[in-house]
Amino acid sequence: MLMITGGAGFIGANFVKDWLAQYDEPVLNLDKLTYAGNLSSLAALQGDTRHVFVKGDIADRSLVRQLLSRHRPRAVLNFAAESHVDRSIHGPQAFVDTNVTGTFQLLESVRDYWSELSRQEQQAFRFLHVSTDEVFGSLYPTEPAFTEVHPYRPNSPYSASKAASDHLVRAWHHTYGLPVLTTHCSNNYGPYQFPEKLIPLMILNALSGKALPLYGDGQQVRDWLYVKDHCAALRRVLEAGSPGETYNIGGCSERTNLQVATTLCTLLDTLCPRAEGGSYAAQITFVKDRPGHDRRYAIDASRLESELGWKPAETFESGLCKTVNWYLAHQAWVDDVTSGSYRHWVTQHYGEGEPSCPAS
């Protein structure tokens, strides 16, 4: 059995569903079900006995220990995190609580469990910590992409909290011998992404006739990774990664935010033309930049390809087409996850009727 934390969130839910589509090995899914964790993303697994869901917090050491003792997983994959940069600027405490303190408590629970395993089980066990390229800070336009040895230079409360969690994971390996793996991914996109992030927000705003807000001049560069490619890379790292090592996962698809928006508009023009005619690109609006906005991220994933044989299957264009089609076909999911607390938060921080600005 695998234990997945944060398995009702965007990447976690995709990983759980892809795993169970390929393997019979069951999954224990622990998720706190905050605003971005949604059981509706896992509705297809209802009645599947291989999927055991528990609502709970990774910081609840008593609960986590009970679950580990009862289900005896061979690996723990930690997806649980607060991840929206804008939210971290408005309320950094939650990011420290979950990403730093939560990771610490989880590591301690797992260490206690691991220490009681047989020597053979200890050697086979893995703790896979899913992190982000944002811990490396911002790149100049001509700088080479982030490698696994790039220095940490986090610039937002979110990235600082993830950097802290990475350091804890590393320390638990070097101090206690816990067999850990850490991955740093670039910007994910795809099905089930909560619509505060750039691509789903652009899709939904476009279809609703709202502004498509871009921070500053829209020239911030990100490397875009289709979520199912990310899940495939994580499976490969879990299978063959070396304990104590870190692996970068990227989509080989650097794009400016403006390029993302215009490509998306062109797709929507074909798949769902505006009733009044013209292009959705007319809705693109430039808004005041957010504080400390990193200019460029780029991932060098060559180590993962050369050592473990993984590379992305999707181009940005093919992945984006799949993503747009998914959102067009799943309006009920969108309506479910964007009700209540999401709308309240957007109104509170951006004002009623104002365009909500996406993380990128």
JOLINQUI-V152291 format. One record per residue. PHI is phi as a letter, one per 30 degrees, with the letter a starting at -180 (999 if undefined). Layout:
# JOLINQUI-V152291
<<PHI> <PHI>>
This chain:
# JOLINQUI-V152291
<<999> <c> <c> <c> <c> <i> <d> <c> <d> <e> <d> <d> <d> <d> <d> <e> <d> <d> <d> <d> <d> <c> <b> <d> <d> <d> <b> <c> <c> <c> <b> <d> <h> <d> <e> <c> <c> <b> <d> <d> <d> <c> <e> <d> <c> <e> <i> <d> <d> <d> <c> <c> <c> <b> <d> <a> <c> <d> <d> <d> <d> <d> <d> <d> <d> <d> <d> <d> <d> <d> <c> <h> <d> <d> <a> <b> <c> <c> <c> <d> <a> <d> <b> <c> <e> <e> <d> <d> <d> <d> <a> <d> <e> <d> <d> <d> <d> <d> <d> <c> <d> <d> <d> <e> <d> <d> <e> <d> <d> <d> <d> <d> <d> <d> <d> <c> <d> <d> <e> <d> <d> <d> <d> <d> <d> <b> <c> <c> <c> <c> <b> <b> <d> <d> <d> <d> <i> <c> <c> <d> <e> <c> <d> <d> <d> <d> <c> <d> <c> <d> <d> <d> <b> <d> <c> <b> <e> <d> <d> <d> <d> <d> <d> <d> <d> <d> <d> <d> <d> <e> <d> <d> <d> <d> <d> <c> <i> <e> <d> <c> <b> <b> <b> <c> <c> <d> <d> <d> <a> <k> <d> <i> <d> <d> <d> <c> <d> <e> <d> <d> <d> <d> <d> <d> <d> <e> <d> <c> <i> <c> <d> <c> <d> <b> <d> <h> <c> <i> <c> <d> <c> <b> <c> <c> <b> <d> <e> <d> <d> <e> <d> <d> <d> <d> <d> <d> <d> <d> <d> <b> <d> <c> <e> <i> <c> <c> <b> <d> <b> <b> <c> <h> <b> <d> <b> <d> <d> <d> <d> <e> <d> <d> <d> <d> <d> <d> <d> <d> <e> <d> <d> <a> <e> <d> <d> <d> <i> <i> <c> <d> <d> <d> <d> <d> <b> <c> <b> <e> <d> <d> <d> <i> <d> <d> <d> <a> <b> <a> <c> <c> <c> <d> <d> <d> <d> <d> <c> <c> <i> <c> <a> <d> <d> <c> <d> <d> <d> <d> <d> <d> <d> <d> <d> <d> <d> <d> <d> <d> <c> <b> <d> <d> <d> <e> <d> <d> <d> <c> <d> <i> <d> <d> <d> <d> <d> <d> <d> <d> <c> <b> <j> <d> <i> <d> <d> <d> <c> <d> <d> <b>>
